[in-house]
Amino acid sequence: MRGKLMSNGELIGLTELLKDACEKRYAMGAFNFCNAETAQAVVEAASALRSPVIMMIGPMEIPLLGVRAAVDVAKSAAREAGVPVCLHLDHAYEYELVAECVEAGFPSVMIDASRMTFEDNIRLTTRVVEIARAKGVDVEAELGAVGRVDDSVVEGGNATSLTSPAEAAEFCERTGVDALAVAIGNAHGVYTRRPELDFDRLQAIRDATSAPLVLHGGSGTPLEQLRRAIEIGVSKVNVASELSRAYLTAVEKAVANGNGKTWYAQALIEAKAAFAAVVADWMNKLGSAGRFLGS
Ligand SMILES: [Zn+2]
């Protein structure tokens, strides 16, 4: 059904969500969670704003929760959501983690072989697409390396790490991925100076391939640059660092205000609310708020 999102309380993959976002020129926020309450915070913000949502967990968070518990927590949050919820594996660098997550019930995964050579990236991504397809799981891959803001090689855009439009076309054609993360001057972490996204490059990538495009390192990106990226064709924006910062700041504040008597659950209740507020802010900024009109 074209452009009609559905919600039946089950976890879904990326494809339907990104298709709707592409058609209607908004972007899906994708938010990292690490435990039950951050998962609830993501989904509760989505419910309140009638926004479809992508919740993600990756190698930085999985050691806390575990793969099976991540699926259980996401399923339980989605059941209450009343909006479409995607569970996505963020930045798996190894085949084994992807295989474990596909087996455990993730409907969507990312394989990040962007630090490898072009041919090795294609080889590993293709292997992942094969096991994913067998289970109806969607796959995001990355071409050109999105580094960290404290990685001086990447910040501001080093030409050797940015995505080549010609390679993007060949990569998507040969691997058949469902979404492609691009490096256009974006970086992970909290920006230490204003990022300058390379919109000519983004447009050339958009012209070269029809795969949905993903912008990693959303945290701290100026609003007008986000809007322009969405206008050109970015339909998924990853947000993690702002969430981490909001959560920790709320815990620190609760501890400081309690003069040594803060009850731990109270600190985490405040942290959960701060986390949800950041998610809601991003849903408004990216235009996904109010997009789910169904039931
Ligand atoms: Zn990322």
Residues whose N, C-alpha, C, O or C-beta is under 5 A from the ligand:
A	BS01	ZN	H216 G217 N238
